[in-house]
Amino acid sequence: MDTQRLVAFVETARHGSMRVAAELLGFSTAAVSAQVATLERELGGVDLFDRVGRGLQLTDAGARYVEYATRMLALEHEARQAVERDWQVGDPTITVRLGLFGSLATALMPAMTASLARSAPGVALSAVEVDPDGAAGAVRRGSVDLACGVEYPDLPSPATEGIRRRTLITERFGVAVGIDLKLPRRRLQIADLADRAWIMPSPLNNFGRTAVTMCRRAGVQPRVEHEVTDTGACLALAAAGLGVTPATPMMMSLRPAGVQFWPLADGAVREVVLFTRATAPGASHRAIVDALDAAVARLPG
């Protein structure tokens, strides 16, 4: 329904005069009359006003309808404010679903939620666990609004139509080992681990394929004694002294007691990537991205 008709009707009802309503609205009296007449036709031909002397008085139908028209205009004004202003305390909450994987959620979620509480209290962050190899697809399908995944330069991924990517973090692989495991004090290389037992992720995912490729490039065929995909479980096995496992500084946010991280001079590289829709983001999505960037900036190193 055209809100101009509602405004013309409500102002005429309030002042009992189309002439006064026209002056207040900056219209001609004829324009206000035409708007009210059109509204009456749209409502099925009811009369909204009776002429009383030189003024206008609401009919029974008009008196009933003016209450609804006033509420509709107030709601329309509220809706415009909601999309045009910054969030204020007490506004309806907008929930944005962010796809994350375990170690990233552990490292970033506390800082992100604190940042949002300060900068955008009307935006709620809902974390949804996604496969880091399938984060772009999760955004494209609409399972989440935006997502963080992992890409590996050794295994370049094709672009996903309609999805934009941006690198958030680049980090090099090292290894996680039990605190009792003795390793050379010089800068560690993969060849130094040739005779060690390995805890490896499944070769069916990109992490596992990259880890094996990293070892083979260094001339090492890893002796895989435990094949485990969950990062937390891999670190726990390493802490128990059951082998060495590939890890990055961010993965160590899941660090259990009794495990240490050693950088690798020849470790592979991975990129933590943000996937968003290629269309212009709304204000709520921008607030999430800003909070994510702020949390990344606070990470050690």
C-alpha positions in Angstrom: 0.0 0.0 0.0 1.3 3.5 -0.9 2.3 5.2 2.3 1.6 8.6 0.8 -2.1 7.8 0.7 -1.9 6.8 4.4 -0.1 10.0 5.3 -2.7 12.1 3.4 -5.6 10.3 5.1 -4.1 10.5 8.6 -3.2 14.2 8.4 -6.7 15.0 7.0 -8.3 13.0 9.9 -6.1 14.7 12.5 -6.9 18.3 11.3 -10.4 17.7 9.8 -9.3 19.6 6.7 -7.7 18.6 3.4 -6.4 22.2 3.0 -4.5 22.1 6.3 -3.2 18.6 5.5 -2.0 19.8 2.1 -0.2 22.8 3.6 1.6 20.6 6.2 2.6 18.0 3.6 3.6 20.5 0.9 1.0 19.2 -1.5 -1.9 20.9 -3.2 -5.4 20.4 -1.8 -6.4 18.6 -5.0 -3.5 16.1 -4.6 -4.5 15.3 -1.0 -8.1 14.8 -2.2 -7.0 12.5 -4.9 -4.9 10.4 -2.5 -7.8 10.0 -0.1 -10.2 9.1 -3.0 -7.8 6.5 -4.3 -7.5 5.0 -0.8 -11.2 4.8 -0.5 -11.4 2.9 -3.8 -8.6 0.5 -2.7 -10.6 -0.2 0.5 -13.6 -1.4 -1.5 -15.4 1.9 -2.1 -16.0 2.9 1.6 -16.4 6.5 2.6 -13.7 7.6 5.1 -15.0 11.2 5.7 -18.3 13.0 6.0 -18.4 16.7 5.2 -19.7 18.7 8.3 -20.0 22.4 7.6 -16.6 23.5 6.2 -14.7 20.6 7.8 -14.5 16.9 7.5 -15.4 14.3 10.1 -14.4 10.6 10.1 -17.1 8.1 9.2 -17.4 5.0 11.4 -15.2 3.1 8.8 -12.7 6.0 8.8 -12.5 6.1 12.6 -11.7 2.4 12.6 -9.2 2.6 9.8 -7.3 5.6 11.1 -6.0 3.6 14.0 -4.6 0.9 11.7 -3.2 3.6 9.3 -1.4 5.3 12.2 0.1 2.0 13.3 1.2 1.1 9.8 3.0 4.4 9.3 4.7 4.0 12.7 5.9 0.5 11.8 7.1 1.7 8.4 9.1 4.5 10.1 10.6 2.0 12.6 11.5 -0.3 9.7 13.4 2.5 7.9 15.2 3.4 11.1 16.2 -0.2 11.6 18.1 -0.4 8.2 19.4 3.1 8.2 21.0 3.6 11.7 23.6 1.9 13.7 22.6 -0.7 16.2 21.5 0.5 19.6 21.0 -1.3 22.8 17.4 -2.6 22.9 17.1 -3.0 19.1 15.9 -6.4 17.7 18.9 -8.7 17.5 20.1 -9.8 14.0 21.8 -13.3 14.1 24.6 -14.0 11.6 25.8 -17.6 11.1 29.6 -17.8 10.8 31.1 -21.1 9.7 34.2 -22.0 11.7 36.4 -25.1 12.4 37.6 -26.2 15.8 41.0 -24.5 16.4 39.8 -21.2 14.7 36.7 -21.1 16.9 38.8 -21.6 20.0 41.4 -18.9 19.0 38.9 -16.2 17.9 35.4 -16.6 19.3 36.1 -15.0 22.7 37.6 -11.9 21.2 35.0 -11.7 18.5 32.0 -11.8 20.8 33.6 -9.2 23.1 34.2 -6.9 20.1 30.6 -7.3 18.8 29.2 -6.5 22.3 31.0 -3.1 22.1 30.6 -2.2 18.4 27.4 -3.8 17.3 25.2 -4.9 20.3 22.3 -5.7 17.9 24.3 -8.4 16.1 24.5 -11.9 17.5 27.2 -14.3 16.3 26.1 -17.9 15.8 29.1 -20.2 15.2 28.4 -23.2 13.0 31.1 -25.9 12.6 32.0 -26.5 8.9 34.4 -28.7 7.1 37.4 -26.4 6.4 37.7 -27.9 2.9 34.0 -27.2 2.2 33.6 -23.7 3.7 33.0 -22.0 0.3 30.3 -24.5 -0.6 28.6 -24.0 2.8 28.2 -20.3 2.0 27.0 -20.9 -1.6 24.4 -23.4 -0.3 23.2 -20.9 2.4 24.1 -23.2 5.3 25.9 -20.3 6.8 26.1 -16.6 6.0 29.9 -16.5 5.8 32.6 -19.0 6.6 36.3 -19.5 7.3 38.1 -22.4 5.7 41.6 -23.5 4.9 43.4 -23.6 1.6 46.8 -25.0 0.7 49.2 -23.5 -1.9 50.3 -27.1 -2.6 46.6 -28.0 -3.5 45.1 -24.9 -5.2 41.3 -24.9 -5.1 39.1 -23.8 -8.0 37.1 -20.6 -7.5 33.5 -21.0 -6.4 31.0 -19.1 -8.5 29.4 -16.2 -6.6 31.8 -16.5 -3.7 34.6 -14.0 -2.7 37.6 -15.2 -0.8 40.1 -13.3 1.4 43.2 -14.6 3.2 43.0 -13.9 6.9 46.1 -15.8 8.2 49.1 -17.5 6.6 50.9 -20.0 8.8 53.6 -22.6 8.4 53.4 -26.2 9.7 55.5 -27.4 12.5 55.0 -30.6 14.6 53.5 -31.2 18.0 55.3 -33.7 20.2 55.2 -34.9 23.8 57.2 -32.8 26.2 59.4 -35.8 26.9 60.4 -36.4 23.3 64.0 -35.4 22.7 64.6 -33.5 19.4 67.6 -31.6 18.0 68.0 -28.2 19.5 68.9 -26.6 16.1 66.1 -25.5 13.7 64.1 -28.6 13.1 63.7 -30.1 9.6 61.4 -32.9 8.4 64.4 -35.1 7.8 65.2 -35.0 11.5 61.9 -36.9 12.0 62.4 -39.6 9.4 62.6 -42.4 12.0 59.7 -41.2 14.1 56.2 -42.5 14.4 53.6 -40.1 12.9 50.1 -39.3 13.8 48.5 -38.1 10.5 45.1 -36.9 9.4 43.2 -38.8 6.8 44.7 -38.6 3.3 41.1 -38.1 2.1 41.2 -34.5 3.2 43.4 -31.6 2.1 45.2 -31.4 5.4 46.2 -35.1 5.2 47.3 -34.8 1.6 49.4 -31.7 2.3 51.1 -33.3 5.3 52.1 -36.4 3.3 53.3 -34.2 0.4 55.3 -32.0 2.8 57.1 -35.1 4.1 57.8 -36.7 0.7 59.1 -33.4 -0.6 61.7 -33.6 2.1 62.6 -37.1 1.2 60.7 -38.7 4.1 58.1 -41.4 3.8 56.2 -40.9 7.1 55.6 -44.0 9.2 52.0 -43.4 10.0 51.0 -45.4 13.1 47.8 -43.5 13.9 45.4 -42.0 11.3 43.2 -39.4 13.1 41.4 -36.4 11.6 40.4 -34.5 14.7 43.1 -32.0 15.6 42.4 -32.2 19.4 42.7 -36.0 19.3 46.0 -35.8 17.3 47.5 -33.4 19.9 46.3 -35.6 22.7 48.0 -38.7 21.2 51.2 -36.6 20.7 51.1 -35.5 24.3 50.9 -39.2 25.3 54.1 -39.8 23.4 52.6 -41.9 20.6 54.2 -39.9 17.8 54.7 -36.6 16.1 51.8 -34.8 14.4 51.7 -31.9 11.9 50.4 -28.7 13.6 50.3 -25.0 13.1 50.5 -22.2 15.8 46.7 -21.8 15.6 46.0 -25.5 16.1 47.9 -25.2 19.3 45.0 -23.3 20.7 43.6 -26.8 21.4 46.8 -27.8 23.1 46.4 -30.3 25.9 48.8 -30.5 28.8 52.1 -32.3 28.0 52.6 -31.3 24.4 55.1 -28.9 22.8 55.2 -27.2 19.4 58.3 -27.2 17.2 58.4 -25.1 14.0 59.7 -26.7 10.8 62.2 -24.9 8.6 60.7 -26.8 5.6 57.1 -27.1 6.7 54.2 -26.6 4.3 52.1 -23.4 4.3 48.4 -23.1 4.8 46.0 -20.1 4.5 43.0 -19.5 6.7 40.5 -17.9 4.3 37.2 -16.0 4.7 34.5 -16.8 2.2 31.6 -14.4 1.7 29.0 -13.9 -1.0 30.2 -11.7 -3.9 27.2 -9.4 -3.5 27.6 -6.3 -1.3 27.4 -7.3 2.3 24.8 -5.9 4.7 25.7 -4.0 7.8 25.3 -7.0 10.1 27.8 -9.0 7.9 30.2 -6.1 7.9 30.1 -6.0 11.7 31.0 -9.7 11.9 33.9 -9.3 9.4 35.2 -6.3 11.4 35.1 -8.3 14.6 36.8 -11.2 12.9 39.6 -8.9 11.6 40.0 -7.4 15.0 40.3 -10.8 16.6 42.9 -12.0 14.0 44.9 -8.8 14.7 45.2 -9.8 18.4 46.6 -13.3 17.7 50.2 -13.8 18.9 52.6 -13.3 16.1 
